[in-house]
Amino acid sequence: MHWQITSLYFSTVFELVLLFIVRGHLNTLATRPFCLGLLLKALWALDYALDLGSSSFADKLFLFQLRGSFLVCYAPVWFEVAYRRIHGRAFLRGRIL
């Protein structure tokens, strides 16, 4: 179990470092949703590592619900990244959002 928690912490740090590298060096239309996707994935991995390390049921339930809220936002963010890369304009804005 310890190697799983360690790998999730490593994933969190890696994705946050990648987020700062991309944010500092890449300036395209898809940069913002891409960075948001990296942040959501980093938060998900951190939440899952904390969940695996916790022992009380109340903590596990709270972390599970929090992790689910990250997953709900994850798919639309990556859809927006793909849409912006393909069409060159934002999809989730104004009335659509």
Biopython code that builds the backbone (N, CA, C, O; Angstrom):
import numpy as np
from Bio.PDB.StructureBuilder import StructureBuilder

atoms = [
    (1, "MET", "N", (0.827, -1.197, 0.000)),
    (1, "MET", "CA", (0.000, 0.000, 0.000)),
    (1, "MET", "C", (0.868, 1.256, 0.000)),
    (1, "MET", "O", (0.466, 2.279, -0.553)),
    (2, "HIS", "N", (2.046, 1.194, 0.608)),
    (2, "HIS", "CA", (2.885, 2.391, 0.708)),
    (2, "HIS", "C", (3.398, 2.845, -0.658)),
    (2, "HIS", "O", (3.524, 4.044, -0.907)),
    (3, "TRP", "N", (3.696, 1.881, -1.551)),
    (3, "TRP", "CA", (4.187, 2.271, -2.866)),
    (3, "TRP", "C", (3.096, 2.969, -3.664)),
    (3, "TRP", "O", (3.396, 3.827, -4.494)),
    (4, "GLN", "N", (1.838, 2.618, -3.430)),
    (4, "GLN", "CA", (0.741, 3.282, -4.137)),
    (4, "GLN", "C", (0.608, 4.735, -3.682)),
    (4, "GLN", "O", (0.423, 5.634, -4.503)),
    (5, "ILE", "N", (0.703, 4.956, -2.390)),
    (5, "ILE", "CA", (0.611, 6.320, -1.860)),
    (5, "ILE", "C", (1.785, 7.151, -2.359)),
    (5, "ILE", "O", (1.618, 8.306, -2.749)),
    (6, "THR", "N", (2.973, 6.555, -2.343)),
    (6, "THR", "CA", (4.158, 7.260, -2.826)),
    (6, "THR", "C", (4.029, 7.621, -4.298)),
    (6, "THR", "O", (4.386, 8.730, -4.698)),
    (7, "SER", "N", (3.526, 6.703, -5.102)),
    (7, "SER", "CA", (3.378, 6.997, -6.536)),
    (7, "SER", "C", (2.316, 8.075, -6.776)),
    (7, "SER", "O", (2.444, 8.858, -7.717)),
    (8, "LEU", "N", (1.285, 8.130, -5.952)),
    (8, "LEU", "CA", (0.280, 9.184, -6.094)),
    (8, "LEU", "C", (0.846, 10.539, -5.696)),
    (8, "LEU", "O", (0.536, 11.547, -6.332)),
    (9, "TYR", "N", (1.673, 10.579, -4.651)),
    (9, "TYR", "CA", (2.338, 11.835, -4.290)),
    (9, "TYR", "C", (3.302, 12.270, -5.395)),
    (9, "TYR", "O", (3.375, 13.454, -5.723)),
    (10, "PHE", "N", (4.036, 11.323, -5.965)),
    (10, "PHE", "CA", (4.940, 11.640, -7.071)),
    (10, "PHE", "C", (4.144, 12.180, -8.263)),
    (10, "PHE", "O", (4.569, 13.140, -8.905)),
    (11, "SER", "N", (3.014, 11.579, -8.555)),
    (11, "SER", "CA", (2.163, 12.050, -9.646)),
    (11, "SER", "C", (1.681, 13.471, -9.394)),
    (11, "SER", "O", (1.645, 14.289, -10.313)),
    (12, "THR", "N", (1.315, 13.763, -8.169)),
    (12, "THR", "CA", (0.866, 15.115, -7.821)),
    (12, "THR", "C", (1.974, 16.134, -8.058)),
    (12, "THR", "O", (1.746, 17.175, -8.674)),
    (13, "VAL", "N", (3.154, 15.838, -7.578)),
    (13, "VAL", "CA", (4.278, 16.774, -7.742)),
    (13, "VAL", "C", (4.635, 16.921, -9.214)),
    (13, "VAL", "O", (4.863, 18.036, -9.683)),
    (14, "PHE", "N", (4.688, 15.822, -9.946)),
    (14, "PHE", "CA", (5.026, 15.861, -11.367)),
    (14, "PHE", "C", (4.035, 16.711, -12.154)),
    (14, "PHE", "O", (4.439, 17.520, -12.989)),
    (15, "GLU", "N", (2.750, 16.537, -11.896)),
    (15, "GLU", "CA", (1.743, 17.295, -12.632)),
    (15, "GLU", "C", (1.769, 18.776, -12.268)),
    (15, "GLU", "O", (1.516, 19.619, -13.128)),
    (16, "LEU", "N", (2.068, 19.108, -11.025)),
    (16, "LEU", "CA", (2.180, 20.519, -10.645)),
    (16, "LEU", "C", (3.412, 21.173, -11.278)),
    (16, "LEU", "O", (3.350, 22.323, -11.713)),
    (17, "VAL", "N", (4.524, 20.443, -11.329)),
    (17, "VAL", "CA", (5.715, 20.965, -12.001)),
    (17, "VAL", "C", (5.433, 21.155, -13.486)),
    (17, "VAL", "O", (5.786, 22.185, -14.061)),
    (18, "LEU", "N", (4.801, 20.173, -14.104)),
    (18, "LEU", "CA", (4.437, 20.279, -15.514)),
    (18, "LEU", "C", (3.491, 21.454, -15.755)),
    (18, "LEU", "O", (3.604, 22.145, -16.767)),
    (19, "LEU", "N", (2.578, 21.679, -14.845)),
    (19, "LEU", "CA", (1.655, 22.810, -14.953)),
    (19, "LEU", "C", (2.419, 24.130, -14.991)),
    (19, "LEU", "O", (2.137, 24.983, -15.833)),
    (20, "PHE", "N", (3.379, 24.306, -14.091)),
    (20, "PHE", "CA", (4.137, 25.552, -14.060)),
    (20, "PHE", "C", (5.038, 25.704, -15.287)),
    (20, "PHE", "O", (5.239, 26.819, -15.769)),
    (21, "ILE", "N", (5.577, 24.605, -15.792)),
    (21, "ILE", "CA", (6.391, 24.673, -17.005)),
    (21, "ILE", "C", (5.532, 25.070, -18.192)),
    (21, "ILE", "O", (5.903, 25.961, -18.956)),
    (22, "VAL", "N", (4.395, 24.422, -18.357)),
    (22, "VAL", "CA", (3.505, 24.730, -19.482)),
    (22, "VAL", "C", (2.983, 26.146, -19.371)),
    (22, "VAL", "O", (2.932, 26.868, -20.367)),
    (23, "ARG", "N", (2.603, 26.546, -18.197)),
    (23, "ARG", "CA", (2.048, 27.895, -17.992)),
    (23, "ARG", "C", (3.071, 28.981, -18.295)),
    (23, "ARG", "O", (2.713, 30.052, -18.784)),
    (24, "GLY", "N", (4.329, 28.717, -18.011)),
    (24, "GLY", "CA", (5.361, 29.711, -18.232)),
    (24, "GLY", "C", (5.890, 29.775, -19.652)),
    (24, "GLY", "O", (6.354, 30.828, -20.087)),
    (25, "HIS", "N", (5.828, 28.661, -20.389)),
    (25, "HIS", "CA", (6.475, 28.619, -21.692)),
    (25, "HIS", "C", (5.530, 28.479, -22.878)),
    (25, "HIS", "O", (5.955, 28.693, -24.013)),
    (26, "LEU", "N", (4.296, 28.138, -22.666)),
    (26, "LEU", "CA", (3.375, 27.899, -23.768)),
    (26, "LEU", "C", (2.255, 28.922, -23.722)),
    (26, "LEU", "O", (1.615, 29.107, -22.687)),
    (27, "ASN", "N", (2.023, 29.575, -24.826)),
    (27, "ASN", "CA", (0.974, 30.589, -24.885)),
    (27, "ASN", "C", (0.087, 30.321, -26.097)),
    (27, "ASN", "O", (0.230, 30.960, -27.139)),
    (28, "THR", "N", (-0.830, 29.367, -25.945)),
    (28, "THR", "CA", (-1.800, 29.071, -26.997)),
    (28, "THR", "C", (-3.199, 29.186, -26.413)),
    (28, "THR", "O", (-3.379, 29.431, -25.220)),
    (29, "LEU", "N", (-4.166, 29.007, -27.270)),
    (29, "LEU", "CA", (-5.555, 29.095, -26.828)),
    (29, "LEU", "C", (-5.917, 27.971, -25.849)),
    (29, "LEU", "O", (-6.772, 28.149, -24.983)),
    (30, "ALA", "N", (-5.268, 26.829, -25.992)),
    (30, "ALA", "CA", (-5.608, 25.665, -25.159)),
    (30, "ALA", "C", (-4.790, 25.586, -23.871)),
    (30, "ALA", "O", (-4.952, 24.631, -23.112)),
    (31, "THR", "N", (-3.923, 26.550, -23.604)),
    (31, "THR", "CA", (-3.062, 26.476, -22.428)),
    (31, "THR", "C", (-3.843, 26.517, -21.124)),
    (31, "THR", "O", (-3.579, 25.727, -20.218)),
    (32, "ARG", "N", (-4.796, 27.426, -21.020)),
    (32, "ARG", "CA", (-5.545, 27.552, -19.749)),
    (32, "ARG", "C", (-6.336, 26.299, -19.396)),
    (32, "ARG", "O", (-6.221, 25.818, -18.269)),
    (33, "PRO", "N", (-7.151, 25.739, -20.327)),
    (33, "PRO", "CA", (-7.853, 24.504, -19.936)),
    (33, "PRO", "C", (-6.908, 23.331, -19.733)),
    (33, "PRO", "O", (-7.186, 22.453, -18.916)),
    (34, "PHE", "N", (-5.788, 23.298, -20.466)),
    (34, "PHE", "CA", (-4.814, 22.226, -20.257)),
    (34, "PHE", "C", (-4.238, 22.303, -18.847)),
    (34, "PHE", "O", (-4.120, 21.284, -18.165)),
    (35, "CYS", "N", (-3.880, 23.505, -18.411)),
    (35, "CYS", "CA", (-3.350, 23.686, -17.053)),
    (35, "CYS", "C", (-4.414, 23.364, -16.002)),
    (35, "CYS", "O", (-4.102, 22.800, -14.953)),
    (36, "LEU", "N", (-5.649, 23.716, -16.279)),
    (36, "LEU", "CA", (-6.731, 23.362, -15.357)),
    (36, "LEU", "C", (-6.893, 21.850, -15.266)),
    (36, "LEU", "O", (-7.133, 21.319, -14.182)),
    (37, "GLY", "N", (-6.766, 21.158, -16.384)),
    (37, "GLY", "CA", (-6.824, 19.692, -16.372)),
    (37, "GLY", "C", (-5.691, 19.083, -15.565)),
    (37, "GLY", "O", (-5.899, 18.122, -14.825)),
    (38, "LEU", "N", (-4.485, 19.641, -15.705)),
    (38, "LEU", "CA", (-3.360, 19.160, -14.899)),
    (38, "LEU", "C", (-3.595, 19.405, -13.415)),
    (38, "LEU", "O", (-3.280, 18.553, -12.584)),
    (39, "LEU", "N", (-4.147, 20.567, -13.082)),
    (39, "LEU", "CA", (-4.434, 20.874, -11.682)),
    (39, "LEU", "C", (-5.492, 19.933, -11.112)),
    (39, "LEU", "O", (-5.352, 19.451, -9.988)),
    (40, "LEU", "N", (-6.539, 19.674, -11.871)),
    (40, "LEU", "CA", (-7.581, 18.749, -11.411)),
    (40, "LEU", "C", (-7.007, 17.349, -11.192)),
    (40, "LEU", "O", (-7.340, 16.691, -10.206)),
    (41, "LYS", "N", (-6.153, 16.894, -12.099)),
    (41, "LYS", "CA", (-5.549, 15.569, -11.956)),
    (41, "LYS", "C", (-4.614, 15.524, -10.758)),
    (41, "LYS", "O", (-4.571, 14.519, -10.047)),
    (42, "ALA", "N", (-3.864, 16.599, -10.523)),
    (42, "ALA", "CA", (-2.975, 16.647, -9.358)),
    (42, "ALA", "C", (-3.781, 16.615, -8.061)),
    (42, "ALA", "O", (-3.413, 15.915, -7.118)),
    (43, "LEU", "N", (-4.866, 17.364, -8.014)),
    (43, "LEU", "CA", (-5.719, 17.356, -6.822)),
    (43, "LEU", "C", (-6.369, 15.996, -6.611)),
    (43, "LEU", "O", (-6.515, 15.543, -5.475)),
    (44, "TRP", "N", (-6.764, 15.337, -7.714)),
    (44, "TRP", "CA", (-7.350, 14.008, -7.615)),
    (44, "TRP", "C", (-6.335, 13.026, -7.031)),
    (44, "TRP", "O", (-6.669, 12.246, -6.139)),
    (45, "ALA", "N", (-5.095, 13.063, -7.532)),
    (45, "ALA", "CA", (-4.070, 12.136, -7.048)),
    (45, "ALA", "C", (-3.746, 12.397, -5.578)),
    (45, "ALA", "O", (-3.577, 11.457, -4.802)),
    (46, "LEU", "N", (-3.661, 13.665, -5.198)),
    (46, "LEU", "CA", (-3.408, 14.009, -3.799)),
    (46, "LEU", "C", (-4.551, 13.527, -2.911)),
    (46, "LEU", "O", (-4.321, 12.967, -1.838)),
    (47, "ASP", "N", (-5.767, 13.744, -3.359)),
    (47, "ASP", "CA", (-6.945, 13.305, -2.604)),
    (47, "ASP", "C", (-6.948, 11.791, -2.441)),
    (47, "ASP", "O", (-7.251, 11.279, -1.364)),
    (48, "TYR", "N", (-6.612, 11.077, -3.507)),
    (48, "TYR", "CA", (-6.609, 9.612, -3.445)),
    (48, "TYR", "C", (-5.512, 9.105, -2.508)),
    (48, "TYR", "O", (-5.719, 8.135, -1.779)),
    (49, "ALA", "N", (-4.347, 9.756, -2.525)),
    (49, "ALA", "CA", (-3.277, 9.361, -1.609)),
    (49, "ALA", "C", (-3.692, 9.587, -0.162)),
    (49, "ALA", "O", (-3.436, 8.745, 0.699)),
    (50, "LEU", "N", (-4.330, 10.719, 0.106)),
    (50, "LEU", "CA", (-4.815, 10.981, 1.466)),
    (50, "LEU", "C", (-5.890, 9.977, 1.870)),
    (50, "LEU", "O", (-5.959, 9.562, 3.027)),
    (51, "ASP", "N", (-6.733, 9.588, 0.903)),
    (51, "ASP", "CA", (-7.776, 8.609, 1.168)),
    (51, "ASP", "C", (-7.170, 7.254, 1.537)),
    (51, "ASP", "O", (-7.621, 6.602, 2.478)),
    (52, "LEU", "N", (-6.151, 6.838, 0.793)),
    (52, "LEU", "CA", (-5.515, 5.551, 1.102)),
    (52, "LEU", "C", (-4.815, 5.568, 2.455)),
    (52, "LEU", "O", (-4.713, 4.536, 3.117)),
    (53, "GLY", "N", (-4.332, 6.740, 2.868)),
    (53, "GLY", "CA", (-3.634, 6.838, 4.141)),
    (53, "GLY", "C", (-4.524, 7.061, 5.343)),
    (53, "GLY", "O", (-4.084, 6.878, 6.478)),
    (54, "SER", "N", (-5.768, 7.453, 5.119)),
    (54, "SER", "CA", (-6.657, 7.727, 6.259)),
    (54, "SER", "C", (-7.263, 6.439, 6.788)),
    (54, "SER", "O", (-7.369, 5.439, 6.077)),
    (55, "SER", "N", (-7.660, 6.489, 8.059)),
    (55, "SER", "CA", (-8.200, 5.277, 8.677)),
    (55, "SER", "C", (-9.666, 5.399, 9.078)),
    (55, "SER", "O", (-10.342, 4.382, 9.223)),
    (56, "SER", "N", (-10.170, 6.609, 9.258)),
    (56, "SER", "CA", (-11.557, 6.735, 9.710)),
    (56, "SER", "C", (-12.516, 6.753, 8.520)),
    (56, "SER", "O", (-12.191, 7.242, 7.438)),
    (57, "PHE", "N", (-13.676, 6.217, 8.752)),
    (57, "PHE", "CA", (-14.684, 6.130, 7.697)),
    (57, "PHE", "C", (-15.169, 7.511, 7.278)),
    (57, "PHE", "O", (-15.406, 7.742, 6.092)),
    (58, "ALA", "N", (-15.320, 8.420, 8.207)),
    (58, "ALA", "CA", (-15.792, 9.774, 7.887)),
    (58, "ALA", "C", (-14.807, 10.496, 6.972)),
    (58, "ALA", "O", (-15.209, 11.175, 6.028)),
    (59, "ASP", "N", (-13.514, 10.343, 7.259)),
    (59, "ASP", "CA", (-12.503, 10.958, 6.391)),
    (59, "ASP", "C", (-12.519, 10.344, 5.001)),
    (59, "ASP", "O", (-12.438, 11.057, 4.001)),
    (60, "LYS", "N", (-12.623, 9.021, 4.937)),
    (60, "LYS", "CA", (-12.656, 8.344, 3.652)),
    (60, "LYS", "C", (-13.884, 8.759, 2.836)),
    (60, "LYS", "O", (-13.787, 8.939, 1.622)),
    (61, "LEU", "N", (-15.014, 8.910, 3.480)),
    (61, "LEU", "CA", (-16.228, 9.320, 2.778)),
    (61, "LEU", "C", (-16.101, 10.746, 2.242)),
    (61, "LEU", "O", (-16.475, 11.022, 1.102)),
    (62, "PHE", "N", (-15.573, 11.645, 3.069)),
    (62, "PHE", "CA", (-15.388, 13.026, 2.621)),
    (62, "PHE", "C", (-14.417, 13.094, 1.440)),
    (62, "PHE", "O", (-14.690, 13.777, 0.453)),
    (63, "LEU", "N", (-13.300, 12.398, 1.534)),
    (63, "LEU", "CA", (-12.308, 12.421, 0.458)),
    (63, "LEU", "C", (-12.848, 11.783, -0.814)),
    (63, "LEU", "O", (-12.529, 12.231, -1.915)),
    (64, "PHE", "N", (-13.662, 10.742, -0.676)),
    (64, "PHE", "CA", (-14.282, 10.115, -1.844)),
    (64, "PHE", "C", (-15.224, 11.088, -2.545)),
    (64, "PHE", "O", (-15.221, 11.182, -3.772)),
    (65, "GLN", "N", (-16.024, 11.808, -1.773)),
    (65, "GLN", "CA", (-16.936, 12.788, -2.366)),
    (65, "GLN", "C", (-16.173, 13.935, -3.021)),
    (65, "GLN", "O", (-16.564, 14.411, -4.087)),
    (66, "LEU", "N", (-15.107, 14.373, -2.401)),
    (66, "LEU", "CA", (-14.281, 15.435, -2.982)),
    (66, "LEU", "C", (-13.631, 14.961, -4.275)),
    (66, "LEU", "O", (-13.575, 15.708, -5.252)),
    (67, "ARG", "N", (-13.141, 13.730, -4.288)),
    (67, "ARG", "CA", (-12.530, 13.158, -5.486)),
    (67, "ARG", "C", (-13.538, 13.046, -6.619)),
    (67, "ARG", "O", (-13.186, 13.246, -7.781)),
    (68, "GLY", "N", (-14.764, 12.735, -6.302)),
    (68, "GLY", "CA", (-15.818, 12.674, -7.320)),
    (68, "GLY", "C", (-16.095, 14.028, -7.939)),
    (68, "GLY", "O", (-16.400, 14.115, -9.128)),
    (69, "SER", "N", (-15.993, 15.083, -7.149)),
    (69, "SER", "CA", (-16.224, 16.423, -7.704)),
    (69, "SER", "C", (-15.104, 16.806, -8.675)),
    (69, "SER", "O", (-15.350, 17.539, -9.632)),
    (70, "PHE", "N", (-13.886, 16.326, -8.447)),
    (70, "PHE", "CA", (-12.809, 16.574, -9.403)),
    (70, "PHE", "C", (-13.078, 15.830, -10.711)),
    (70, "PHE", "O", (-12.834, 16.363, -11.794)),
    (71, "LEU", "N", (-13.573, 14.618, -10.610)),
    (71, "LEU", "CA", (-13.821, 13.826, -11.812)),
    (71, "LEU", "C", (-14.946, 14.395, -12.665)),
    (71, "LEU", "O", (-14.912, 14.277, -13.890)),
    (72, "VAL", "N", (-15.935, 15.006, -12.041)),
    (72, "VAL", "CA", (-17.045, 15.596, -12.803)),
    (72, "VAL", "C", (-16.542, 16.720, -13.703)),
    (72, "VAL", "O", (-17.037, 16.896, -14.816)),
    (73, "CYS", "N", (-15.574, 17.471, -13.228)),
    (73, "CYS", "CA", (-15.023, 18.603, -14.004)),
    (73, "CYS", "C", (-13.959, 18.169, -14.995)),
    (73, "CYS", "O", (-13.648, 18.916, -15.922)),
    (74, "TYR", "N", (-13.398, 16.997, -14.827)),
    (74, "TYR", "CA", (-12.245, 16.557, -15.603)),
    (74, "TYR", "C", (-12.568, 16.371, -17.096)),
    (74, "TYR", "O", (-11.825, 16.864, -17.945)),
    (75, "ALA", "N", (-13.637, 15.685, -17.420)),
    (75, "ALA", "CA", (-13.969, 15.410, -18.823)),
    (75, "ALA", "C", (-14.295, 16.674, -19.623)),
    (75, "ALA", "O", (-13.778, 16.819, -20.731)),
    (76, "PRO", "N", (-15.124, 17.594, -19.123)),
    (76, "PRO", "CA", (-15.366, 18.816, -19.910)),
    (76, "PRO", "C", (-14.114, 19.655, -20.144)),
    (76, "PRO", "O", (-13.989, 20.305, -21.182)),
    (77, "VAL", "N", (-13.195, 19.644, -19.196)),
    (77, "VAL", "CA", (-11.953, 20.406, -19.370)),
    (77, "VAL", "C", (-11.136, 19.817, -20.521)),
    (77, "VAL", "O", (-10.632, 20.563, -21.359)),
    (78, "TRP", "N", (-10.999, 18.500, -20.572)),
    (78, "TRP", "CA", (-10.225, 17.898, -21.661)),
    (78, "TRP", "C", (-10.962, 18.001, -22.983)),
    (78, "TRP", "O", (-10.322, 18.096, -24.030)),
    (79, "PHE", "N", (-12.283, 17.984, -22.969)),
    (79, "PHE", "CA", (-13.041, 18.243, -24.194)),
    (79, "PHE", "C", (-12.739, 19.643, -24.708)),
    (79, "PHE", "O", (-12.572, 19.845, -25.911)),
    (80, "GLU", "N", (-12.670, 20.605, -23.805)),
    (80, "GLU", "CA", (-12.370, 21.981, -24.188)),
    (80, "GLU", "C", (-10.962, 22.096, -24.767)),
    (80, "GLU", "O", (-10.751, 22.829, -25.733)),
    (81, "VAL", "N", (-10.005, 21.386, -24.195)),
    (81, "VAL", "CA", (-8.644, 21.394, -24.740)),
    (81, "VAL", "C", (-8.652, 20.873, -26.178)),
    (81, "VAL", "O", (-8.074, 21.492, -27.071)),
    (82, "ALA", "N", (-9.306, 19.737, -26.394)),
    (82, "ALA", "CA", (-9.350, 19.160, -27.736)),
    (82, "ALA", "C", (-10.087, 20.072, -28.706)),
    (82, "ALA", "O", (-9.646, 20.246, -29.843)),
    (83, "TYR", "N", (-11.195, 20.653, -28.280)),
    (83, "TYR", "CA", (-11.970, 21.537, -29.152)),
    (83, "TYR", "C", (-11.152, 22.764, -29.544)),
    (83, "TYR", "O", (-11.166, 23.175, -30.705)),
    (84, "ARG", "N", (-10.454, 23.339, -28.599)),
    (84, "ARG", "CA", (-9.638, 24.527, -28.899)),
    (84, "ARG", "C", (-8.478, 24.184, -29.823)),
    (84, "ARG", "O", (-8.123, 24.985, -30.688)),
    (85, "ARG", "N", (-7.885, 23.015, -29.655)),
    (85, "ARG", "CA", (-6.781, 22.621, -30.538)),
    (85, "ARG", "C", (-7.284, 22.339, -31.953)),
    (85, "ARG", "O", (-6.596, 22.655, -32.924)),
    (86, "ILE", "N", (-8.464, 21.753, -32.082)),
    (86, "ILE", "CA", (-8.989, 21.397, -33.407)),
    (86, "ILE", "C", (-9.584, 22.601, -34.117)),
    (86, "ILE", "O", (-9.271, 22.845, -35.282)),
    (87, "HIS", "N", (-10.438, 23.359, -33.433)),
    (87, "HIS", "CA", (-11.192, 24.434, -34.080)),
    (87, "HIS", "C", (-10.572, 25.821, -33.916)),
    (87, "HIS", "O", (-10.948, 26.743, -34.640)),
    (88, "GLY", "N", (-9.651, 25.989, -33.002)),
    (88, "GLY", "CA", (-8.992, 27.263, -32.827)),
    (88, "GLY", "C", (-9.825, 28.321, -32.124)),
    (88, "GLY", "O", (-9.512, 29.509, -32.198)),
    (89, "ARG", "N", (-10.868, 27.907, -31.452)),
    (89, "ARG", "CA", (-11.696, 28.845, -30.684)),
    (89, "ARG", "C", (-12.278, 28.117, -29.471)),
    (89, "ARG", "O", (-12.305, 26.888, -29.416)),
    (90, "ALA", "N", (-12.736, 28.900, -28.514)),
    (90, "ALA", "CA", (-13.291, 28.321, -27.290)),
    (90, "ALA", "C", (-14.714, 27.813, -27.527)),
    (90, "ALA", "O", (-15.473, 28.402, -28.297)),
    (91, "PHE", "N", (-15.059, 26.735, -26.872)),
    (91, "PHE", "CA", (-16.420, 26.190, -26.955)),
    (91, "PHE", "C", (-17.227, 26.546, -25.713)),
    (91, "PHE", "O", (-18.367, 26.994, -25.833)),
    (92, "LEU", "N", (-16.668, 26.358, -24.535)),
    (92, "LEU", "CA", (-17.374, 26.590, -23.277)),
    (92, "LEU", "C", (-17.264, 28.054, -22.887)),
    (92, "LEU", "O", (-16.354, 28.441, -22.155)),
    (93, "ARG", "N", (-18.181, 28.855, -23.372)),
    (93, "ARG", "CA", (-18.217, 30.279, -23.045)),
    (93, "ARG", "C", (-19.662, 30.762, -23.168)),
    (93, "ARG", "O", (-20.490, 30.142, -23.835)),
    (94, "GLY", "N", (-19.936, 31.874, -22.511)),
    (94, "GLY", "CA", (-21.246, 32.525, -22.644)),
    (94, "GLY", "C", (-22.418, 31.612, -22.315)),
    (94, "GLY", "O", (-22.469, 31.003, -21.246)),
    (95, "ARG", "N", (-23.360, 31.528, -23.250)),
    (95, "ARG", "CA", (-24.583, 30.741, -23.033)),
    (95, "ARG", "C", (-24.302, 29.251, -22.915)),
    (95, "ARG", "O", (-24.985, 28.553, -22.165)),
    (96, "ILE", "N", (-23.314, 28.753, -23.638)),
    (96, "ILE", "CA", (-22.994, 27.322, -23.579)),
    (96, "ILE", "C", (-22.526, 26.928, -22.189)),
    (96, "ILE", "O", (-22.891, 25.875, -21.665)),
    (97, "LEU", "N", (-21.705, 27.799, -21.600)),
    (97, "LEU", "CA", (-21.191, 27.510, -20.253)),
    (97, "LEU", "C", (-22.313, 27.571, -19.247)),
    (97, "LEU", "O", (-22.087, 27.357, -18.056)),
]
sb = StructureBuilder()
sb.init_structure("model")
sb.init_model(0)
sb.init_chain("A")
sb.init_seg("    ")
for serial, (resi, resn, name, xyz) in enumerate(atoms, 1):
    if name == "N":
        sb.init_residue(resn, " ", resi, " ")
    sb.init_atom(name, np.array(xyz, "f"), 0.0, 1.0, " ", f" {name:<3s}", serial, name[0])
structure = sb.get_structure()
